[in-house]
Amino acid sequence: MAALPDRVADQDRRKVDAGGGYAAAWGDPAIELRCGVPHPRGLDRFSTCQVTNGVGWFIPESQIQGRPVPITMTTVGRAENVEVRLPRDYFPPAAAMADLAPAIKATIRDVRPCV
């Protein structure tokens, strides 16, 4: 958690009650990050993976519409899954992906690169 940036998508980090888990948030409405989440529903060997700054992300096909919609993106191929819920206000997700990549690469081992 300490490796996470102070800003994501030009939004300041805010306090969050993680309920004993690993979570962080930025902005209002909140960009929410949770570590150690289960394998995302819908992710299989045929799924599209988006790579930004060396980190692979899965976004469900139903959320890839080319227009602002809420997005739930999950890292792919890491020892632990990281899920980020991005409100439509921060569309497209590329800025959040880029801002979070250094912390994810530095702290969560890559076990199977996204291709």
MOPAC internal coordinates of N, CA, C and O (Angstrom, degrees):
PM7 1SCF
backbone

  N    0.0000 0     0.00 0     0.00 0    0    0    0
  C    1.4442 1     0.00 0     0.00 0    1    0    0
  C    1.5268 1   110.64 1     0.00 0    2    1    0
  O    1.2310 1   120.60 1   145.60 1    3    2    1
  N    1.3230 1   116.46 1   -34.40 1    3    2    1
  C    1.4628 1   119.95 1  -178.36 1    5    3    2
  C    1.5254 1   111.90 1   -65.95 1    6    5    3
  O    1.2310 1   119.88 1   155.19 1    7    6    5
  N    1.3283 1   117.84 1   -24.81 1    7    6    5
  C    1.4668 1   121.36 1  -178.69 1    9    7    6
  C    1.5295 1   112.66 1   -77.95 1   10    9    7
  O    1.2310 1   120.18 1   165.98 1   11   10    9
  N    1.3274 1   117.26 1   -14.02 1   11   10    9
  C    1.4604 1   119.87 1  -177.52 1   13   11   10
  C    1.5275 1   111.08 1   -66.82 1   14   13   11
  O    1.2310 1   120.54 1   -31.91 1   15   14   13
  N    1.3274 1   116.57 1   148.09 1   15   14   13
  C    1.4731 1   120.12 1  -177.62 1   17   15   14
  C    1.5285 1   112.72 1   -72.63 1   18   17   15
  O    1.2310 1   121.39 1   -21.06 1   19   18   17
  N    1.3242 1   114.94 1   158.94 1   19   18   17
  C    1.4651 1   121.24 1   176.11 1   21   19   18
  C    1.5244 1   111.70 1   -74.44 1   22   21   19
  O    1.2310 1   121.08 1   156.69 1   23   22   21
  N    1.3515 1   115.53 1   -23.31 1   23   22   21
  C    1.4643 1   119.84 1  -179.45 1   25   23   22
  C    1.5285 1   109.50 1  -133.25 1   26   25   23
  O    1.2310 1   121.05 1   -40.24 1   27   26   25
  N    1.3334 1   115.59 1   139.76 1   27   26   25
  C    1.4620 1   122.89 1   173.33 1   29   27   26
  C    1.5162 1   106.71 1  -133.43 1   30   29   27
  O    1.2310 1   120.61 1   -49.89 1   31   30   29
  N    1.3256 1   116.44 1   130.11 1   31   30   29
  C    1.4644 1   122.13 1  -179.10 1   33   31   30
  C    1.5334 1   111.20 1    50.94 1   34   33   31
  O    1.2310 1   121.37 1  -137.66 1   35   34   33
  N    1.3245 1   114.98 1    42.34 1   35   34   33
  C    1.4702 1   122.86 1  -179.74 1   37   35   34
  C    1.5264 1   113.85 1    63.24 1   38   37   35
  O    1.2310 1   120.26 1  -157.06 1   39   38   37
  N    1.3199 1   117.10 1    22.94 1   39   38   37
  C    1.4636 1   122.45 1   178.91 1   41   39   38
  C    1.5257 1   109.52 1  -114.99 1   42   41   39
  O    1.2310 1   120.65 1   -41.24 1   43   42   41
  N    1.3289 1   116.36 1   138.76 1   43   42   41
  C    1.4589 1   121.68 1   179.39 1   45   43   42
  C    1.5190 1   111.40 1   -75.69 1   46   45   43
  O    1.2310 1   121.70 1   -32.52 1   47   46   45
  N    1.3337 1   114.34 1   147.48 1   47   46   45
  C    1.4614 1   120.80 1   176.52 1   49   47   46
  C    1.5269 1   108.78 1   -66.80 1   50   49   47
  O    1.2310 1   120.92 1   -35.41 1   51   50   49
  N    1.3296 1   115.84 1   144.59 1   51   50   49
  C    1.4596 1   121.07 1   179.55 1   53   51   50
  C    1.5126 1   109.82 1  -129.83 1   54   53   51
  O    1.2310 1   120.65 1   -16.46 1   55   54   53
  N    1.2890 1   116.36 1   163.54 1   55   54   53
  C    1.4646 1   121.30 1   178.92 1   57   55   54
  C    1.5249 1   109.13 1   -70.94 1   58   57   55
  O    1.2310 1   121.61 1   -32.62 1   59   58   57
  N    1.3362 1   114.53 1   147.38 1   59   58   57
  C    1.4586 1   120.54 1   179.66 1   61   59   58
  C    1.5210 1   108.28 1  -145.80 1   62   61   59
  O    1.2310 1   120.56 1   -37.46 1   63   62   61
  N    1.3157 1   116.53 1   142.54 1   63   62   61
  C    1.4635 1   121.63 1   174.49 1   65   63   62
  C    1.5208 1   106.59 1   -90.58 1   66   65   63
  O    1.2310 1   120.82 1   -74.84 1   67   66   65
  N    1.3258 1   116.04 1   105.16 1   67   66   65
  C    1.4628 1   121.13 1  -176.24 1   69   67   66
  C    1.5164 1   112.65 1   -79.66 1   70   69   67
  O    1.2310 1   119.73 1   174.26 1   71   70   69
  N    1.3209 1   118.11 1    -5.74 1   71   70   69
  C    1.4602 1   120.15 1   179.32 1   73   71   70
  C    1.5160 1   112.86 1    59.23 1   74   73   71
  O    1.2310 1   120.43 1  -145.10 1   75   74   73
  N    1.3303 1   116.79 1    34.90 1   75   74   73
  C    1.4609 1   120.25 1   179.57 1   77   75   74
  C    1.5120 1   113.34 1    89.12 1   78   77   75
  O    1.2310 1   119.42 1   174.29 1   79   78   77
  N    1.3285 1   118.70 1    -5.71 1   79   78   77
  C    1.4590 1   121.50 1   179.64 1   81   79   78
  C    1.5108 1   111.50 1  -102.57 1   82   81   79
  O    1.2310 1   121.18 1    13.90 1   83   82   81
  N    1.2972 1   115.35 1  -166.10 1   83   82   81
  C    1.4563 1   121.73 1   179.11 1   85   83   82
  C    1.5186 1   108.50 1  -108.10 1   86   85   83
  O    1.2310 1   120.59 1   -68.61 1   87   86   85
  N    1.3342 1   116.48 1   111.39 1   87   86   85
  C    1.4612 1   121.15 1  -177.64 1   89   87   86
  C    1.5249 1   109.40 1  -148.65 1   90   89   87
  O    1.2310 1   121.66 1   -24.00 1   91   90   89
  N    1.3319 1   114.43 1   156.00 1   91   90   89
  C    1.4633 1   121.48 1   176.50 1   93   91   90
  C    1.5208 1   107.22 1  -149.49 1   94   93   91
  O    1.2310 1   120.91 1   -17.71 1   95   94   93
  N    1.3373 1   115.87 1   162.29 1   95   94   93
  C    1.4646 1   120.22 1   179.47 1   97   95   94
  C    1.5188 1   109.73 1  -149.54 1   98   97   95
  O    1.2310 1   121.48 1   -25.31 1   99   98   97
  N    1.3237 1   114.76 1   154.69 1   99   98   97
  C    1.4561 1   123.38 1   178.25 1  101   99   98
  C    1.5214 1   108.21 1  -139.78 1  102  101   99
  O    1.2310 1   120.31 1   -37.87 1  103  102  101
  N    1.3210 1   117.02 1   142.13 1  103  102  101
  C    1.4573 1   122.44 1   170.61 1  105  103  102
  C    1.5163 1   116.13 1    75.22 1  106  105  103
  O    1.2310 1   121.93 1     0.68 1  107  106  105
  N    1.3445 1   113.91 1  -179.32 1  107  106  105
  C    1.4637 1   122.97 1   177.84 1  109  107  106
  C    1.5254 1   107.60 1  -148.16 1  110  109  107
  O    1.2310 1   119.21 1   -71.81 1  111  110  109
  N    1.3176 1   119.12 1   108.19 1  111  110  109
  C    1.4625 1   126.87 1     7.21 1  113  111  110
  C    1.5243 1   111.42 1   -67.45 1  114  113  111
  O    1.2310 1   121.18 1   -24.78 1  115  114  113
  N    1.3056 1   115.35 1   155.22 1  115  114  113
  C    1.4620 1   121.38 1  -170.20 1  117  115  114
  C    1.5197 1   113.46 1   -76.99 1  118  117  115
  O    1.2310 1   121.82 1   -46.04 1  119  118  117
  N    1.3269 1   114.13 1   133.96 1  119  118  117
  C    1.4557 1   122.20 1   162.93 1  121  119  118
  C    1.5234 1   103.32 1   -84.04 1  122  121  119
  O    1.2310 1   119.74 1   -59.75 1  123  122  121
  N    1.3197 1   118.10 1   120.25 1  123  122  121
  C    1.4645 1   122.11 1  -174.07 1  125  123  122
  C    1.5146 1   111.20 1  -111.29 1  126  125  123
  O    1.2310 1   120.62 1   -47.54 1  127  126  125
  N    1.3181 1   116.41 1   132.46 1  127  126  125
  C    1.4571 1   122.84 1   177.95 1  129  127  126
  C    1.5187 1   108.95 1  -119.93 1  130  129  127
  O    1.2310 1   120.88 1   -44.11 1  131  130  129
  N    1.3345 1   115.92 1   135.89 1  131  130  129
  C    1.4671 1   121.51 1   175.03 1  133  131  130
  C    1.5261 1   108.11 1  -133.29 1  134  133  131
  O    1.2310 1   120.59 1   -44.47 1  135  134  133
  N    1.3166 1   116.48 1   135.53 1  135  134  133
  C    1.4600 1   122.48 1   178.08 1  137  135  134
  C    1.5223 1   110.13 1  -101.94 1  138  137  135
  O    1.2310 1   121.35 1   -29.28 1  139  138  137
  N    1.3322 1   115.03 1   150.72 1  139  138  137
  C    1.4534 1   120.06 1   175.77 1  141  139  138
  C    1.5166 1   114.14 1    76.08 1  142  141  139
  O    1.2310 1   120.10 1  -150.83 1  143  142  141
  N    1.3246 1   117.42 1    29.17 1  143  142  141
  C    1.4612 1   120.88 1   179.87 1  145  143  142
  C    1.5311 1   109.83 1   -81.72 1  146  145  143
  O    1.2310 1   119.77 1   -19.32 1  147  146  145
  N    1.3405 1   118.05 1   160.68 1  147  146  145
  C    1.4569 1   120.69 1   177.91 1  149  147  146
  C    1.5334 1   112.13 1   -66.61 1  150  149  147
  O    1.2310 1   121.49 1   -12.17 1  151  150  149
  N    1.3152 1   114.75 1   167.83 1  151  150  149
  C    1.4739 1   122.24 1   174.25 1  153  151  150
  C    1.5243 1   108.19 1   -54.31 1  154  153  151
  O    1.2310 1   119.53 1   -50.06 1  155  154  153
  N    1.3349 1   118.51 1   129.94 1  155  154  153
  C    1.4722 1   119.58 1  -176.52 1  157  155  154
  C    1.5243 1   112.87 1   -67.86 1  158  157  155
  O    1.2310 1   121.45 1   -42.19 1  159  158  157
  N    1.3145 1   114.83 1   137.81 1  159  158  157
  C    1.4600 1   120.85 1   177.30 1  161  159  158
  C    1.5283 1   108.78 1   -63.18 1  162  161  159
  O    1.2310 1   120.63 1   -46.16 1  163  162  161
  N    1.3119 1   116.39 1   133.84 1  163  162  161
  C    1.4548 1   121.16 1   178.60 1  165  163  162
  C    1.5199 1   113.67 1    97.00 1  166  165  163
  O    1.2310 1   119.88 1   166.11 1  167  166  165
  N    1.3307 1   117.84 1   -13.89 1  167  166  165
  C    1.4687 1   120.35 1   179.45 1  169  167  166
  C    1.5238 1   109.24 1   -83.06 1  170  169  167
  O    1.2310 1   121.04 1   -60.15 1  171  170  169
  N    1.3244 1   115.62 1   119.85 1  171  170  169
  C    1.4603 1   120.79 1   175.28 1  173  171  170
  C    1.5297 1   108.28 1  -140.84 1  174  173  171
  O    1.2310 1   120.23 1     5.45 1  175  174  173
  N    1.3094 1   117.17 1  -174.55 1  175  174  173
  C    1.4675 1   120.10 1  -174.85 1  177  175  174
  C    1.5218 1   113.25 1   -68.18 1  178  177  175
  O    1.2310 1   119.90 1   168.22 1  179  178  177
  N    1.3291 1   117.79 1   -11.78 1  179  178  177
  C    1.4598 1   121.21 1   179.09 1  181  179  178
  C    1.5325 1   112.65 1   -99.16 1  182  181  179
  O    1.2310 1   120.06 1   177.20 1  183  182  181
  N    1.3154 1   117.49 1    -2.80 1  183  182  181
  C    1.4623 1   122.00 1  -176.52 1  185  183  182
  C    1.5297 1   111.68 1   -70.64 1  186  185  183
  O    1.2310 1   121.34 1   -29.26 1  187  186  185
  N    1.3077 1   115.05 1   150.74 1  187  186  185
  C    1.4596 1   121.74 1   175.36 1  189  187  186
  C    1.5201 1   109.37 1   -78.77 1  190  189  187
  O    1.2310 1   121.26 1   -40.98 1  191  190  189
  N    1.3122 1   115.20 1   139.02 1  191  190  189
  C    1.4554 1   121.94 1   178.82 1  193  191  190
  C    1.5205 1   107.78 1  -122.23 1  194  193  191
  O    1.2310 1   120.65 1   -48.10 1  195  194  193
  N    1.3124 1   116.36 1   131.90 1  195  194  193
  C    1.4560 1   121.28 1   177.59 1  197  195  194
  C    1.5235 1   108.42 1  -105.33 1  198  197  195
  O    1.2310 1   120.29 1   -51.99 1  199  198  197
  N    1.3281 1   117.05 1   128.01 1  199  198  197
  C    1.4632 1   121.35 1  -179.03 1  201  199  198
  C    1.5210 1   108.99 1  -108.35 1  202  201  199
  O    1.2310 1   120.87 1   -54.30 1  203  202  201
  N    1.3286 1   115.95 1   125.70 1  203  202  201
  C    1.4620 1   122.43 1   176.78 1  205  203  202
  C    1.5172 1   108.51 1  -130.10 1  206  205  203
  O    1.2310 1   120.75 1   -60.44 1  207  206  205
  N    1.3151 1   116.17 1   119.56 1  207  206  205
  C    1.4693 1   122.64 1   179.18 1  209  207  206
  C    1.5273 1   112.20 1    51.78 1  210  209  207
  O    1.2310 1   120.48 1  -139.15 1  211  210  209
  N    1.3295 1   116.69 1    40.85 1  211  210  209
  C    1.4575 1   121.44 1   175.08 1  213  211  210
  C    1.5142 1   116.23 1    84.20 1  214  213  211
  O    1.2310 1   119.93 1  -174.20 1  215  214  213
  N    1.3258 1   117.73 1     5.80 1  215  214  213
  C    1.4653 1   120.88 1   177.66 1  217  215  214
  C    1.5339 1   108.19 1  -118.01 1  218  217  215
  O    1.2310 1   121.13 1   -52.73 1  219  218  217
  N    1.3396 1   115.44 1   127.27 1  219  218  217
  C    1.4585 1   120.84 1   177.77 1  221  219  218
  C    1.5178 1   111.30 1   -87.43 1  222  221  219
  O    1.2310 1   121.38 1   -39.44 1  223  222  221
  N    1.3332 1   114.97 1   140.56 1  223  222  221
  C    1.4656 1   121.93 1  -179.14 1  225  223  222
  C    1.5217 1   110.24 1  -130.07 1  226  225  223
  O    1.2310 1   121.08 1   -37.11 1  227  226  225
  N    1.3240 1   115.54 1   142.89 1  227  226  225
  C    1.4624 1   122.61 1   171.96 1  229  227  226
  C    1.5214 1   108.28 1  -108.76 1  230  229  227
  O    1.2310 1   121.13 1   -51.61 1  231  230  229
  N    1.3301 1   115.44 1   128.39 1  231  230  229
  C    1.4599 1   122.23 1   172.66 1  233  231  230
  C    1.5229 1   105.84 1  -123.57 1  234  233  231
  O    1.2310 1   119.34 1   -53.56 1  235  234  233
  N    1.3366 1   118.86 1   126.44 1  235  234  233
  C    1.4650 1   120.16 1  -179.93 1  237  235  234
  C    1.5315 1   111.38 1   -54.90 1  238  237  235
  O    1.2310 1   121.18 1   -40.48 1  239  238  237
  N    1.3171 1   115.35 1   139.52 1  239  238  237
  C    1.4662 1   121.55 1  -179.16 1  241  239  238
  C    1.5262 1   112.48 1   -51.75 1  242  241  239
  O    1.2310 1   120.22 1   143.46 1  243  242  241
  N    1.3209 1   117.19 1   -36.54 1  243  242  241
  C    1.4703 1   120.82 1  -178.12 1  245  243  242
  C    1.5227 1   112.49 1   -64.36 1  246  245  243
  O    1.2310 1   120.36 1   161.95 1  247  246  245
  N    1.3443 1   116.91 1   -18.05 1  247  246  245
  C    1.4618 1   120.84 1  -178.92 1  249  247  246
  C    1.5258 1   112.64 1   -99.04 1  250  249  247
  O    1.2310 1   120.25 1   173.03 1  251  250  249
  N    1.3153 1   117.13 1    -6.97 1  251  250  249
  C    1.4669 1   121.08 1   179.13 1  253  251  250
  C    1.5252 1   107.37 1   -93.12 1  254  253  251
  O    1.2310 1   121.30 1   -88.94 1  255  254  253
  N    1.3232 1   115.11 1    91.06 1  255  254  253
  C    1.4615 1   119.91 1  -174.79 1  257  255  254
  C    1.5204 1   113.07 1  -122.12 1  258  257  255
  O    1.2310 1   119.73 1   177.05 1  259  258  257
  N    1.3271 1   118.12 1    -2.95 1  259  258  257
  C    1.4453 1   120.80 1   179.83 1  261  259  258
  C    1.5183 1   114.23 1    74.38 1  262  261  259
  O    1.2310 1   120.65 1  -169.05 1  263  262  261
  N    1.3135 1   116.37 1    10.95 1  263  262  261
  C    1.4633 1   121.36 1   177.89 1  265  263  262
  C    1.5248 1   107.58 1  -141.33 1  266  265  263
  O    1.2310 1   120.08 1   -17.45 1  267  266  265
  N    1.3241 1   117.45 1   162.55 1  267  266  265
  C    1.4679 1   120.00 1  -176.47 1  269  267  266
  C    1.5344 1   113.59 1   -63.85 1  270  269  267
  O    1.2310 1   121.35 1   -65.91 1  271  270  269
  N    1.3177 1   115.02 1   114.09 1  271  270  269
  C    1.4619 1   123.23 1   172.19 1  273  271  270
  C    1.5302 1   106.92 1  -139.97 1  274  273  271
  O    1.2310 1   119.46 1   -23.51 1  275  274  273
  N    1.3190 1   118.63 1   156.49 1  275  274  273
  C    1.4675 1   119.34 1   174.18 1  277  275  274
  C    1.5355 1   109.44 1   -61.86 1  278  277  275
  O    1.2310 1   120.95 1   -40.62 1  279  278  277
  N    1.3118 1   115.78 1   139.38 1  279  278  277
  C    1.4628 1   121.12 1  -176.70 1  281  279  278
  C    1.5259 1   109.18 1  -126.22 1  282  281  279
  O    1.2310 1   121.10 1   -41.86 1  283  282  281
  N    1.3311 1   115.50 1   138.14 1  283  282  281
  C    1.4560 1   121.94 1   169.57 1  285  283  282
  C    1.5162 1   106.22 1  -115.10 1  286  285  283
  O    1.2310 1   120.83 1   -65.86 1  287  286  285
  N    1.3170 1   116.02 1   114.14 1  287  286  285
  C    1.4625 1   120.10 1  -178.90 1  289  287  286
  C    1.5249 1   108.76 1  -117.61 1  290  289  287
  O    1.2310 1   121.38 1   -36.76 1  291  290  289
  N    1.3441 1   114.97 1   143.24 1  291  290  289
  C    1.4567 1   121.21 1  -175.84 1  293  291  290
  C    1.5218 1   108.99 1  -130.51 1  294  293  291
  O    1.2310 1   120.73 1   -42.31 1  295  294  293
  N    1.3313 1   116.22 1   137.69 1  295  294  293
  C    1.4559 1   119.25 1   177.93 1  297  295  294
  C    1.5238 1   110.29 1   -62.42 1  298  297  295
  O    1.2310 1   121.48 1   -28.09 1  299  298  297
  N    1.3264 1   114.77 1   151.91 1  299  298  297
  C    1.4588 1   122.13 1  -179.23 1  301  299  298
  C    1.5236 1   108.85 1  -121.50 1  302  301  299
  O    1.2310 1   120.44 1   -45.35 1  303  302  301
  N    1.3280 1   116.76 1   134.65 1  303  302  301
  C    1.4519 1   121.79 1   172.65 1  305  303  302
  C    1.5198 1   115.94 1    80.57 1  306  305  303
  O    1.2310 1   119.62 1  -166.16 1  307  306  305
  N    1.3044 1   118.33 1    13.84 1  307  306  305
  C    1.4689 1   122.01 1   179.21 1  309  307  306
  C    1.5366 1   109.38 1   -99.28 1  310  309  307
  O    1.2310 1   120.49 1   -21.12 1  311  310  309
  N    1.3244 1   116.66 1   158.88 1  311  310  309
  C    1.4635 1   121.60 1   179.28 1  313  311  310
  C    1.5220 1   111.34 1   -61.53 1  314  313  311
  O    1.2310 1   120.05 1   149.01 1  315  314  313
  N    1.3194 1   117.52 1   -30.99 1  315  314  313
  C    1.4698 1   123.69 1   174.56 1  317  315  314
  C    1.5217 1   107.71 1  -128.86 1  318  317  315
  O    1.2310 1   120.77 1   -35.45 1  319  318  317
  N    1.3156 1   116.13 1   144.55 1  319  318  317
  C    1.4639 1   120.51 1   177.77 1  321  319  318
  C    1.5246 1   110.66 1   -84.71 1  322  321  319
  O    1.2310 1   121.43 1   -39.80 1  323  322  321
  N    1.3187 1   114.87 1   140.20 1  323  322  321
  C    1.4597 1   122.41 1   174.56 1  325  323  322
  C    1.5187 1   107.14 1  -119.63 1  326  325  323
  O    1.2310 1   120.80 1   -53.53 1  327  326  325
  N    1.3207 1   116.08 1   126.47 1  327  326  325
  C    1.4608 1   121.59 1   179.09 1  329  327  326
  C    1.5223 1   109.04 1  -110.64 1  330  329  327
  O    1.2310 1   120.85 1   -43.80 1  331  330  329
  N    1.3326 1   115.98 1   136.20 1  331  330  329
  C    1.4510 1   121.70 1   177.31 1  333  331  330
  C    1.5269 1   108.02 1  -126.05 1  334  333  331
  O    1.2310 1   121.08 1   -55.50 1  335  334  333
  N    1.3223 1   115.54 1   124.50 1  335  334  333
  C    1.4663 1   121.49 1   175.17 1  337  335  334
  C    1.5191 1   107.41 1  -100.74 1  338  337  335
  O    1.2310 1   121.81 1   -60.64 1  339  338  337
  N    1.3169 1   114.13 1   119.36 1  339  338  337
  C    1.4534 1   121.42 1  -173.49 1  341  339  338
  C    1.5298 1   109.60 1  -115.72 1  342  341  339
  O    1.2310 1   119.83 1   -68.27 1  343  342  341
  N    1.3329 1   117.93 1   111.73 1  343  342  341
  C    1.4653 1   119.63 1   177.06 1  345  343  342
  C    1.5319 1   111.20 1   -61.36 1  346  345  343
  O    1.2310 1   120.91 1   -23.50 1  347  346  345
  N    1.2893 1   115.87 1   156.50 1  347  346  345
  C    1.4743 1   122.06 1  -177.65 1  349  347  346
  C    1.5265 1   112.30 1   -57.52 1  350  349  347
  O    1.2310 1   119.88 1   156.55 1  351  350  349
  N    1.3331 1   117.84 1   -23.45 1  351  350  349
  C    1.4658 1   122.23 1   179.71 1  353  351  350
  C    1.5291 1   112.63 1   -59.78 1  354  353  351
  O    1.2310 1   119.95 1   157.22 1  355  354  353
  N    1.3364 1   117.70 1   -22.78 1  355  354  353
  C    1.4652 1   121.75 1  -175.03 1  357  355  354
  C    1.5199 1   112.57 1  -109.00 1  358  357  355
  O    1.2310 1   120.29 1  -158.20 1  359  358  357
  N    1.3231 1   117.06 1    21.80 1  359  358  357
  C    1.4586 1   122.81 1   177.13 1  361  359  358
  C    1.5226 1   108.86 1   -72.94 1  362  361  359
  O    1.2310 1   119.25 1   -39.32 1  363  362  361
  N    1.3102 1   119.03 1   140.68 1  363  362  361
  C    1.4599 1   129.42 1    -2.18 1  365  363  362
  C    1.5337 1   111.74 1   -79.32 1  366  365  363
  O    1.2310 1   120.23 1   -14.57 1  367  366  365
  N    1.3263 1   117.17 1   165.43 1  367  366  365
  C    1.4657 1   120.67 1  -173.07 1  369  367  366
  C    1.5213 1   115.47 1   -77.91 1  370  369  367
  O    1.2310 1   119.31 1   175.70 1  371  370  369
  N    1.3259 1   118.92 1    -4.30 1  371  370  369
  C    1.4685 1   121.65 1  -173.68 1  373  371  370
  C    1.5283 1   113.14 1   -57.18 1  374  373  371
  O    1.2310 1   119.23 1   139.51 1  375  374  373
  N    1.3287 1   119.08 1   -40.49 1  375  374  373
  C    1.4690 1   120.82 1  -178.84 1  377  375  374
  C    1.5251 1   110.81 1   -63.65 1  378  377  375
  O    1.2310 1   120.09 1   135.73 1  379  378  377
  N    1.3191 1   117.42 1   -44.27 1  379  378  377
  C    1.4679 1   120.47 1   178.74 1  381  379  378
  C    1.5253 1   110.78 1   -64.41 1  382  381  379
  O    1.2310 1   120.27 1   138.17 1  383  382  381
  N    1.3225 1   117.09 1   -41.83 1  383  382  381
  C    1.4707 1   120.94 1   178.31 1  385  383  382
  C    1.5232 1   110.21 1   -59.29 1  386  385  383
  O    1.2310 1   120.60 1   132.95 1  387  386  385
  N    1.3243 1   116.45 1   -47.05 1  387  386  385
  C    1.4690 1   121.10 1  -178.54 1  389  387  386
  C    1.5226 1   111.55 1   -65.31 1  390  389  387
  O    1.2310 1   119.99 1   138.97 1  391  390  389
  N    1.3161 1   117.62 1   -41.03 1  391  390  389
  C    1.4632 1   121.28 1  -178.58 1  393  391  390
  C    1.5290 1   112.32 1   -66.65 1  394  393  391
  O    1.2310 1   120.28 1   146.34 1  395  394  393
  N    1.3302 1   117.07 1   -33.66 1  395  394  393
  C    1.4660 1   120.93 1  -177.18 1  397  395  394
  C    1.5247 1   113.57 1   -87.60 1  398  397  395
  O    1.2310 1   119.96 1   160.81 1  399  398  397
  N    1.3245 1   117.68 1   -19.19 1  399  398  397
  C    1.4637 1   121.95 1  -174.86 1  401  399  398
  C    1.5317 1   113.89 1   -55.42 1  402  401  399
  O    1.2310 1   118.50 1   132.11 1  403  402  401
  N    1.3373 1   120.46 1   -47.89 1  403  402  401
  C    1.4665 1   118.21 1  -177.91 1  405  403  402
  C    1.5371 1   113.65 1   -58.47 1  406  405  403
  O    1.2310 1   119.89 1   138.53 1  407  406  405
  N    1.3161 1   117.82 1   -41.47 1  407  406  405
  C    1.4699 1   120.84 1  -179.70 1  409  407  406
  C    1.5234 1   110.95 1   -67.46 1  410  409  407
  O    1.2310 1   120.49 1   139.54 1  411  410  409
  N    1.3182 1   116.68 1   -40.46 1  411  410  409
  C    1.4674 1   120.01 1  -179.85 1  413  411  410
  C    1.5246 1   110.30 1   -66.76 1  414  413  411
  O    1.2310 1   120.22 1   134.50 1  415  414  413
  N    1.3218 1   117.18 1   -45.50 1  415  414  413
  C    1.4699 1   120.41 1   179.39 1  417  415  414
  C    1.5256 1   111.78 1   -63.08 1  418  417  415
  O    1.2310 1   120.19 1   143.95 1  419  418  417
  N    1.3221 1   117.23 1   -36.05 1  419  418  417
  C    1.4693 1   121.27 1  -177.16 1  421  419  418
  C    1.5214 1   113.19 1   -75.97 1  422  421  419
  O    1.2310 1   119.60 1   157.40 1  423  422  421
  N    1.3329 1   118.36 1   -22.60 1  423  422  421
  C    1.4656 1   119.41 1  -171.03 1  425  423  422
  C    1.5296 1   115.73 1  -121.09 1  426  425  423
  O    1.2310 1   119.73 1   162.23 1  427  426  425
  N    1.3280 1   118.12 1   -17.77 1  427  426  425
  C    1.4723 1   119.58 1  -177.56 1  429  427  426
  C    1.5258 1   108.79 1  -123.88 1  430  429  427
  O    1.2310 1   121.33 1   -62.48 1  431  430  429
  N    1.3023 1   115.05 1   117.52 1  431  430  429
  C    1.4632 1   122.62 1  -176.09 1  433  431  430
  C    1.5301 1   111.26 1   -60.15 1  434  433  431
  O    1.2310 1   121.21 1   -42.67 1  435  434  433
  N    1.3253 1   115.28 1   137.33 1  435  434  433
  C    1.4645 1   122.81 1   175.62 1  437  435  434
  C    1.5216 1   107.13 1   -85.23 1  438  437  435
  O    1.2310 1   119.96 1   -62.54 1  439  438  437
  N    1.3303 1   117.68 1   117.46 1  439  438  437
  C    1.4616 1   120.60 1  -177.93 1  441  439  438
  C    1.5256 1   113.10 1  -105.31 1  442  441  439
  O    1.2310 1   120.34 1   155.28 1  443  442  441
  N    1.3094 1   116.96 1   -24.72 1  443  442  441
  C    1.4564 1   120.87 1   179.01 1  445  443  442
  C    1.5161 1   108.56 1  -152.93 1  446  445  443
  O    1.2310 1   120.03 1   -80.88 1  447  446  445
  N    1.3271 1   117.55 1    99.12 1  447  446  445
  C    1.4607 1   119.48 1  -176.07 1  449  447  446
  C    1.5337 1   112.92 1   -57.52 1  450  449  447
  O    1.2310 1   122.42 1   -32.25 1  451  450  449
  N    1.2857 1   112.98 1   147.75 1  451  450  449
  C    1.4585 1   122.28 1   177.74 1  453  451  450
  C    1.5309 1   108.12 1   -76.40 1  454  453  451
  O    1.2310 1   120.36 1   -47.38 1  455  454  453
  N    1.3144 1   116.91 1   132.62 1  455  454  453
  C    1.4707 1   120.61 1   176.73 1  457  455  454
  C    1.4994 1   111.78 1  -125.25 1  458  457  455
  O    1.2310 1   120.10 1   180.00 1  459  458  457

